Amino acid sequence: MVRRSTVDRSPQPAVYSAGSDAGDLRQGDRAAWHYAALSLPVSLTSAYAMEFGQVYLNASPATAAARANQLAQFLPPGASSQLGWDGSGSLKLQSEQVAGVAVHDAHHAVVTLLARVNGGLMELGVPVYVSAGGAAISGEPAWLPAPKPVVPPSPAQANTDTATQATLTKWLPEFFGAYADGNQVTLGRFLEPGTSITGLGGAVKYSSLSSVTVPPGGSVRHIVATVVWHIPGQPAGGAQAGGPPAAGLEMTYALTIVRQHGTWYVRSIAPSAQAGGQP
C-alpha cells in the first residue's frame, strides 16, 4: 500500500505507468503521494483500451458498417454507433501501445495510448469504466499531442585510460563475435568467473568495433563500446549476384569489466544510456 501525505485527502487520479498493476504511481508534478488503495484492475483496463483502439483508430467509408458492429462491443447502450466519426475520410492504425493509466476511482480510468495513425505519432486518451469484471468505453476519446522531441544534455567530457583502451580494442572484437553467435566456449574465456551471459544466438553477426571509451579507475571499470552488426541472411561481404549490400547496424553497449590476475574480464553487458563513445 502506497500513501501520500495525509494533509490532502481530496479525490485525485493516480497515474500508473504501463505494464504493472502496482505501477509507477505519481501525481503530476505534486511531491506528495495519493492514497492508492484502489481496486481498479489496471492491466485489464489497459488491455481493454488497446483492443478498443484497434477498432476506433481504423475507419473507412467502405468498412463503416463493420466498424460500427465492432465498436458496439465496447460501448454502452445508446452510444453513437461510430463514436463521433462522421463517415468521411479514413484512419489507418499502424501501431499502438499503452503509455499510461490515470485512475480516478475504483471504476473509472483514462488510458493513454501512444499510437501511429496515418503515418503520424499521436496519443489517444480513452475513458474506461470497469465493474464486476466487465468494462465499457464510457465516453468519446480525446486526440492528444505526441510526446515532444527533446535534446538530451551533452555528457561531460571524460578522461580516457588510453592504455586499457588499447588492450580492450584488441580482444573486444572476439568477445563481440562470440556474443553475437552465442558461442559459450569462446564467450566464457572473456567472462569473469561465475558470470553467465547467453549471447544473441546468431540473431546478428559481428562486423566491426567502432569505438571504446574507458574511464580511468581501479580494477572495476564501466566502459562503453560501439559495434557494427550485420543482419543474418544477407551477404556479409557486400552485394552478391547483383543484390543490395548487407545491412549494418551500429549499436552501443555498456560493459562492466574487472581486472583479475593481470587480465580484464567482462562482468556484465547491457544497453548504454549514453551516445556511442560516452560512458
Residue, then its C-alpha position, 0 to 999 in steps of 0.5 A: m500500500v502506497r500513501r501520500s501525505t495525509v494533509d490532502r485527502s481530496p479525490q485525485p487520479a493516480v497515474y500508473s505507468a504501463g505494464s504493472d498493476a502496482g505501477d509507477l504511481r505519481q501525481g503530476d508534478r505534486a511531491a506528495w503521494h495519493y492514497a492508492a488503495l484502489s481496486l481498479p484492475v489496471s492491466l485489464t483496463s489497459a488491455y481493454a483500451m488497446e483492443f478498443g483502439q484497434v477498432y476506433l483508430n481504423a475507419s473507412p467509408a467502405t468498412a463503416a458498417a463493420r466498424a460500427n458492429q465492432l465498436a458496439q462491443f465496447l460501448p454502452p447502450g445508446a452510444s453513437s454507433q461510430l463514436g463521433w466519426d462522421g463517415s468521411g475520410s479514413l484512419k489507418l492504425q499502424s501501431e499502438q501501445v499503452a503509455g499510461v493509466a490515470v485512475h480516478d476511482a475504483h471504476h473509472a480510468v483514462v488510458t493513454l495510448l501512444a499510437r501511429v495513425n496515418g503515418g503520424l505519432m499521436e496519443l489517444g486518451v480513452p475513458v474506461y469504466v470497469s465493474a464486476g469484471g466487465a468494462a465499457i468505453s464510457g465516453e468519446p476519446a480525446w486526440l492528444p499531442a505526441p510526446k515532444p522531441v527533446v535534446p538530451p544534455s551533452p555528457a561531460q567530457a571524460n578522461t580516457d585510460t588510453a592504455t586499457q583502451a588499447t588492450l580492450t580494442k584488441w580482444l573486444p572484437e572476439f568477445f563481440g563475435a562470440y556474443a553475437d553467435g552465442n558461442q559459450v566456449t569462446l564467450g566464457r574465456f572473456l567472462e569473469p568467473g561465475t558470470s553467465i551471459t547467453g549471447l544473441g544466438g546468431a540473431v546478428k553477426y559481428s562486423s566491426l568495433s567502432s569505438v571504446t571509451v574507458p574511464p580511468g579507475g581501479s580494477v572495476r571499470h564501466i566502459v562503453a563500446t560501439v559495434v557494427w552488426h550485420i543482419p543474418g541472411q544477407p551477404a556479409g561481404g557486400a552485394q552478391a549476384g547483383g543484390p543490395p549490400a548487407a545491412g549494418l547496424e551500429m549499436t552501443y553497449a555498456l560493459t562492466i569489466v574487472r581486472q583479475h590476475g593481470t587480465w580484464y574480464v567482462r562482468s556484465i553487458a547491457p544497453s548504454a544510456q549514453a551516445g556511442g563513445q560516452p560512458 
